[in-house]
Amino acid sequence: MAVIDTYFTELQERGGSDLHMIVGFPPLIRLKGELAALDHPVLTEESSRAILTEIMTPEQRTALDEGLDLDMAYEVDGVGRFRCNFFFQHRGLSGIFRIIPTEIMSIDELNLPEVIKSIAMYNRGLILVTGPTGSGKSTTLAAMINHINENRPAHIITIEDPLEFVHQNKSCIFTQREIGQHAHSFADALKVASREDPDVILVGEMRDLETISLALTCAELGILVFGTLHTNSAAKTVDRIIDAFPSDQQAQVRTMLAESLKAVVAQQLLKKADGKGRCAANEILLGTSALPAIIREGKISQISSFIQSNTRLGMQSLDQHLQKLLNQGLITREAALEKAENKDLFR
């Protein structure tokens, strides 16, 4: 058993989300949003490197030394899977690890808005789940993919870096690919994905122009494409996609996006009022018949008011969802106010 497996076991038993291995500190875990030390020796440059490289293959060690950082997945039997990021910093080799639950929670268990079930059942187009790092995007996407898996037959391709949730074949069949192991890049995997007869493609991260362009093309071909971006709102998400392209291509991209975009779910995580875990607050934009004109004409500033005027269709602003969670007693006033977009109005 690897030394770090002990830390992973403690992380899982205490209900933490992340393990931090930083030279100069004992192993730290993130517990209910706060960092707490495990009862183990302080890591030295030598002990940190020995513990972290123990779980790597020779090829992964070479890739780390050449690239100076490395993403991979790791599994401990009976404990769980972990998303691993190794990197060098001024004290030496360090690592951050996020536990990936072995059980995929449902949309209901995550207390997500009911409309997300309808979004998951779309047949084609682009669906984006967005939010800052650590906002639960992967968990929400896994719940949506699982909803498809339980409710209709489909071929689902997931392209991730690293592979996180492992889905069992229920109504669907899965092809799950990990960047570095099964493909060189998101773009390379997407180039061939459309030839693999998919009904659904999940792109773990749309991080560059080529990946965004290929995702839009797949959506235009009639495939349901899920993707993520590190944006905090629907309006910023639309802007980010358009701005990724050179100015002479942006008019064409607006047209493609106007036809392809079916929904944006922008997510934030907040501590629960009872201190037992966290819950998601979502802004939801749906691709109704009026949205394409807003995108084509570049009137992105109108998206927020468009959402608020279409709540009857299932859309909601982040502040509206925060108010609902507050009314349900799930979050505190202070937590809601911290995440609110219009703080004066929210008060």
Buried (B, 14 or more C-beta within 10 A) or exposed (E): EEEBBBBBBBBBEEEBBBBBBBBEBBBBBBBBEEEEEBEBEEBEEEBBBEBBBEBBEEEBBEBBEEEEBBBBBBBBEEBBBBBBBBBBEEBBBBBBBBBBBEEBBBBEEBEBBEBBBEBBEBEBBBBBBBBEEBBBBBBBBBBBBBBBBEBBEBBBBBBBBBBBBBBEEEEBBBBBBBBBEBBEBBBBBBBEBBEEEBBBBBBBBBBEBBBBBBBBBBBBEEBBBBBBBBBBBBBBBBBBBBEBBEEEBBEEBBEBBBBBBBBBBBBBBBBBBEEEEBBBBBBBBBBEEEBBEBBBEBEBEBBBEBBEEBEEEBBBBBBBBBBBBBEEEBBBEEBBBBBBBEEEEBE
